[in-house]
Amino acid sequence: MVPTFSAKSYEFATYVPARNYIGGEFQDAKSGKSIPVINPRHGKAISNVVMSGKADVDAAVAAAKAAFPAWRDVPIRDRAQVFYKLRELLHKNLEEMAWLVSHENGKTYEESVASVLKSIECIEFGCSLPNMAAGTQLDVSRGVNCQVVYEPLGVVAGITPFNFPIMVPMWMLPQAIIGGNTFVLKPSEQVPLCSQRLAGMFKEAGLPDGVFNIINGGQESVEALCDNEDIAAMAFVGSTRVGKLVYARGAQTGKAMLCLGGAKNHLIVVPDADVAVTAENVVASFTGCAGQRCMAASVLLAVGDVDHIITAIKARAEKLVTGKDIGAITSEPARDRINGYINDAEKKGAKVIVDGRKQRGGDEGYWVGPTILDNVSADLPAAREEIFGPVLSIVRVKTLDEAIKIENSNPYGNASAVYTTSGDVARRVMNEVSAGMCGVNVGVPVPREPFGFGGWNDSKFGSGDLTGWDGFRFWTRARKITTKWSLQKDQTWMS
């Protein structure tokens, strides 16, 4: 059993090594290689993680394949009971799991609690599937009945990012496992520790060995998952660059693939927007999770005279305390990349009205405080590329049409929002922006369960959304059954 994580503060603490979990047993990678797991708040290793290769992936898939027939035959209501118990365990260990998220990812404790609670919400939706997944049937002709049932695919896999160590896996696991599949999870090598604890909770909840497996590693393990022909479906959450590669490579083996990529989310602010609502919401959007989330705002399209609103946004951002209100940046290279975008924009004429480059949340670790760039040209990298940090670029435009044009010229299509008190303006933006998740006076328009999470354009590769009912449909296949039991006195085209 995996030991509990004992930390109850931001003070540095260590944890057990992250190993592979195959067939209900923890084991080292066959290569014998490992790398350190860094606590971003302190900038030093709290653990290490094994680096797996093809042989490890094949072993995990084989264990999942062996467990599949028995798990497939378990009634869906009994499969869901495991997740009812997992939900109880996460509630019971909420504080522990939140501190573990914080220590391996760098989030504040409050943000970490919220991410665990969102994970529980995903589980709760999964527990509802036995009621939702009842296939429909209809007598389509005299004596002829058509029925749809949803069946598992077999062994499936998920590759998840560093920014939400529990929540993003829970976008996949409830629908896939309650749907009757067995699962191989490849968490980010930067945040493998929550998955270890999760494996122990699954075992305590009664999940049979081999139904849930973990492979730790980097590019080699991802490529091996893509190439393994015994994996029927795979989901990925991460950058657009890697998402495109994973989608193409996995699809070559006939897998069902769904890959969520990066984002460049635009917030459109018009003069009639409510100042207090807009200031609070915009700052929360671009600084939450230190901007390290695909739903974070990164560009504010300021339409006309909105200086009074920008002043309020600036004042609110300046009140945030780095280290207390904003967590650490996940790594030193990530911090340097974020600062590079700020430096480049300033050099090319943007005005830094809130500067977080020298802000720190402690003597150690990797930090960038809230940063606002004003008068950013729409063609600058800071306005077009994903920064993934607490940086807001303000692009000034004269009209709403110009704002929508800039939004739609960006290759991403994850999220977009408008701040206004006008229903007509809101309707126009919601109808015309090219984004899959949109908000009116909501800067992080994450759909809550049962609604699905997923963007458009270069923010997603594959069909459907990853969460909600679309997620269940992705991890299953519909079998259509037509039956007839007696000869009818008259004839139809189906006779």
Secondary structure, DSSP 8 states (H G I E B T S, - for coil): --------SSS------B-EEETTEEE--TT--EEEEEETTTTEEEEEEE---HHHHHHHHHHHHHHHHHHHTS-HHHHHHHHHHHHHHHHHTHHHHHHHHHHHH---HHHHHHHHHHHHHHHHHHHTHHHHT---EEEEETTEEEEEEEEE-SEEEEE--SS-TTHHHHHHHHHHHHTT-EEEEE--TTS-HHHHHHHHHHHHTT--TTSEEE---SHHHHHHHHH-TTEEEEEEES-HHHHHHHHHHHHTTT-EEEEE----EEEEE-TTS-HHHHHHHHHHHHHGGGG-STT-EEEEEEESS-HHHHHHHHHHHHH--BTTTB---S-HHHHHHHHHHHHHHHHTT-EEEE--TT--SSSSS-----EEEES--TTSHHHHS---SSEEEEEEESSHHHHHHHHHHSSEESEEEEE-S-HHHHHHHHHHS--SEEEES-SS----TTS----EETTEESSS-SSHHHHHHHTEEEEEEEEE-S--SS--TT-
